[in-house]
Amino acid sequence: MLESLGLADDVTDQPAALPTTARGRRRREAIVDAATEVMHANGIFQSSLDEVLDRGGAGKSQLYHYFGGKQELIRAVIERQLENVLATEPTFDSVRTWRGLEQWRDAFLARHATESGPLGCRLGKFAGELDNDEALRPVLVAAFEEWRSHMTAAFARIQARGELRVDVDPETMSKSLMAAIQGGLLLGRLRRDVDALTHSIEMAFGYLGTFRV
């Protein structure tokens, strides 16, 4: 499936050295940005290398110079999508109370309440494509875990303030909330209706609220 990207089979997947010049870093970033846009729109394995390079204003020689191979390019795209998620979704980093968590919930639902249903998850969109790829699936899992770690930290802060039972595991709570987010986003996108996401998040909060002190 990776061959659809048009990358040569003889290109190694050993990581290429990061550019040492500002110009080189800009060129690499432009390729990653272009690949991220194309793969988000078309899917990883339905995206052509020519479209990526055309959008990024680069040639194949530059791609092979900045990336060890096709897997490294996809890894860079996953990492960029994690950055986009953390930059665009309401943040957990300022959540320290249960009220703050409710404010996060309200902001999250407001962001996804569009006329065509909730926005698709930039990371979740790749899950089906990479499910059976033993090299890239762990990279996507790690990205989800990095996102979830911000939720876990928020629950730990709420617990430290005495608003959650001491026997509750913040890790377990963040797993429950992440599952509700991903399930709601998936069904909401399929139905073009934010109600599925709203119900999923509200039910999750109903469950998590049973552990409040």
C-alpha positions as CSV (number, residue, x, y, z in Angstrom):
1,M,0.0,0.0,0.0
2,L,2.9,2.4,0.7
3,E,3.9,2.1,-2.9
4,S,0.9,4.4,-3.9
5,L,3.0,7.3,-2.5
6,G,5.4,6.8,-5.3
7,L,8.5,6.4,-3.2
8,A,11.2,4.3,-4.6
9,D,11.6,0.8,-3.1
10,D,15.4,1.2,-2.7
11,V,15.1,4.2,-0.3
12,T,16.1,3.2,3.2
13,D,13.9,3.8,6.1
14,Q,16.8,4.7,8.3
15,P,16.1,8.2,9.7
16,A,17.7,11.0,7.7
17,A,19.8,13.5,9.6
18,L,17.8,16.7,10.4
19,P,18.8,19.7,8.3
20,T,21.4,21.9,10.0
21,T,20.6,25.1,8.1
22,A,17.5,27.3,8.4
23,R,16.8,26.9,4.7
24,G,17.0,23.1,5.0
25,R,14.6,23.1,7.9
26,R,12.1,25.3,6.1
27,R,12.2,23.0,3.1
28,R,11.7,19.9,5.2
29,E,8.9,21.6,7.1
30,A,7.2,22.5,3.8
31,I,7.3,18.9,2.7
32,V,5.8,17.7,6.0
33,D,3.1,20.4,5.8
34,A,2.2,19.4,2.3
35,A,2.1,15.7,3.0
36,T,0.0,16.4,6.1
37,E,-2.6,18.3,4.1
38,V,-2.7,15.8,1.3
39,M,-2.9,12.7,3.6
40,H,-5.5,14.3,5.8
41,A,-7.7,15.0,2.8
42,N,-7.1,11.8,0.8
43,G,-5.9,9.3,3.3
44,I,-2.3,8.0,3.6
45,F,-2.4,5.3,1.0
46,Q,-4.6,7.2,-1.5
47,S,-2.2,10.2,-1.6
48,S,0.3,10.6,-4.4
49,L,3.8,11.7,-4.0
50,D,3.5,14.0,-7.0
51,E,0.7,15.9,-5.3
52,V,2.7,16.2,-2.1
53,L,5.7,17.5,-3.8
54,D,3.7,19.9,-6.0
55,R,2.0,21.4,-3.0
56,G,5.3,21.6,-1.0
57,G,7.2,23.1,-3.9
58,A,9.9,20.4,-3.7
59,G,11.5,17.8,-5.9
60,K,12.0,14.1,-5.3
61,S,15.7,14.6,-4.7
62,Q,14.8,16.9,-1.8
63,L,12.4,14.3,-0.4
64,Y,15.0,11.6,-0.5
65,H,17.5,14.0,1.1
66,Y,15.3,14.9,4.1
67,F,13.6,11.6,4.7
68,G,15.1,8.2,4.9
69,G,12.1,6.6,3.3
70,K,8.3,6.4,3.0
71,Q,7.8,5.3,6.6
72,E,9.8,8.3,7.9
73,L,7.6,10.7,6.0
74,I,4.5,9.2,7.4
75,R,5.9,9.3,10.9
76,A,6.6,13.0,10.4
77,V,3.0,13.5,9.3
78,I,1.6,11.7,12.3
79,E,3.8,13.8,14.6
80,R,2.6,17.0,12.8
81,Q,-1.0,15.9,13.2
82,L,-0.4,15.5,17.0
83,E,0.9,19.0,17.1
84,N,-2.2,20.2,15.2
85,V,-4.5,18.4,17.6
86,L,-2.8,19.9,20.7
87,A,-2.8,23.3,19.1
88,T,-6.4,23.4,17.9
89,E,-8.4,21.3,20.4
90,P,-9.3,22.9,23.7
91,T,-6.4,22.3,26.0
92,F,-6.3,20.2,29.2
93,D,-3.2,21.9,30.4
94,S,-5.1,24.6,32.3
95,V,-7.7,22.2,33.8
96,R,-7.3,22.0,37.6
97,T,-10.8,21.6,38.9
98,W,-13.9,19.7,38.0
99,R,-15.5,23.0,36.9
100,G,-12.5,23.5,34.6
101,L,-13.1,20.1,33.1
102,E,-16.7,21.0,32.4
103,Q,-15.5,24.2,30.7
104,W,-13.2,22.0,28.6
105,R,-16.2,19.8,27.7
106,D,-18.3,22.8,26.7
107,A,-15.5,24.3,24.6
108,F,-14.8,20.9,22.9
109,L,-18.5,20.4,22.0
110,A,-18.8,24.0,20.8
111,R,-15.7,23.6,18.5
112,H,-17.3,20.5,16.9
113,A,-20.9,21.8,16.6
114,T,-20.7,22.5,12.9
115,E,-23.6,22.2,10.3
116,S,-21.9,19.2,8.8
117,G,-21.3,17.4,12.1
118,P,-18.2,17.2,14.2
119,L,-14.8,17.8,12.8
120,G,-12.8,14.6,12.0
121,C,-10.0,13.7,14.4
122,R,-6.7,14.4,12.7
123,L,-5.2,11.3,14.4
124,G,-8.2,9.1,14.4
125,K,-8.6,9.4,10.6
126,F,-5.4,7.3,10.2
127,A,-6.4,4.5,12.6
128,G,-8.1,2.3,10.0
129,E,-5.3,2.6,7.5
130,L,-2.5,1.8,10.0
131,D,-4.3,-0.9,12.0
132,N,-2.3,-3.7,10.4
133,D,0.9,-1.9,9.9
134,E,3.3,-3.1,12.6
135,A,5.8,-0.4,11.8
136,L,3.5,2.6,11.8
137,R,0.7,1.6,14.1
138,P,2.9,2.0,17.2
139,V,3.8,5.6,16.0
140,L,0.1,6.4,15.9
141,V,-0.5,4.8,19.2
142,A,2.3,6.9,20.7
143,A,0.7,10.0,19.4
144,F,-2.7,9.1,21.0
145,E,-0.9,8.4,24.2
146,E,0.8,11.7,24.2
147,W,-2.5,13.5,23.7
148,R,-4.1,11.3,26.4
149,S,-1.3,12.1,28.8
150,H,-2.6,15.7,29.0
151,M,-6.0,14.4,30.1
152,T,-4.4,12.1,32.7
153,A,-2.4,15.1,34.1
154,A,-5.7,17.1,34.3
155,F,-7.4,14.3,36.3
156,A,-4.4,14.0,38.6
157,R,-4.6,17.7,39.3
158,I,-8.3,17.5,40.1
159,Q,-7.7,14.6,42.3
160,A,-4.8,16.4,44.1
161,R,-7.3,19.2,45.0
162,G,-9.5,16.6,46.7
163,E,-12.3,16.7,44.1
164,L,-11.9,13.0,43.0
165,R,-11.8,9.9,45.2
166,V,-8.2,8.9,46.1
167,D,-8.8,5.3,44.9
168,V,-9.5,6.5,41.3
169,D,-6.8,6.0,38.7
170,P,-6.4,9.1,36.5
171,E,-5.1,6.9,33.7
172,T,-8.3,4.9,33.7
173,M,-10.4,8.1,33.7
174,S,-8.4,9.5,30.7
175,K,-8.8,6.2,28.8
176,S,-12.6,6.4,29.3
177,L,-12.8,10.0,28.1
178,M,-10.5,9.3,25.1
179,A,-12.8,6.4,24.1
180,A,-15.8,8.6,24.3
181,I,-14.2,11.3,22.2
182,Q,-13.1,9.0,19.5
183,G,-16.3,7.0,19.3
184,G,-18.4,10.2,19.3
185,L,-16.2,11.8,16.6
186,L,-16.4,8.7,14.4
187,L,-20.1,8.2,14.6
188,G,-20.8,12.0,14.4
189,R,-18.7,12.3,11.2
190,L,-20.5,9.3,9.6
191,R,-23.9,10.7,10.4
192,R,-22.9,14.4,9.9
193,D,-24.6,15.0,13.2
194,V,-23.0,16.4,16.3
195,D,-25.6,14.7,18.6
196,A,-23.6,11.4,18.6
197,L,-20.6,13.2,20.0
198,T,-22.6,15.2,22.5
199,H,-24.3,12.1,23.8
200,S,-21.0,10.2,24.0
201,I,-19.3,13.0,26.0
202,E,-22.2,13.6,28.3
203,M,-22.5,9.9,29.1
204,A,-18.8,9.8,29.8
205,F,-19.1,12.8,32.1
206,G,-22.0,11.1,33.8
207,Y,-19.8,8.1,34.5
208,L,-16.7,10.0,35.5
209,G,-18.8,12.2,37.8
210,T,-19.6,9.2,40.0
211,F,-16.0,9.4,41.3
212,R,-16.3,13.0,42.4
213,V,-16.0,13.8,46.1
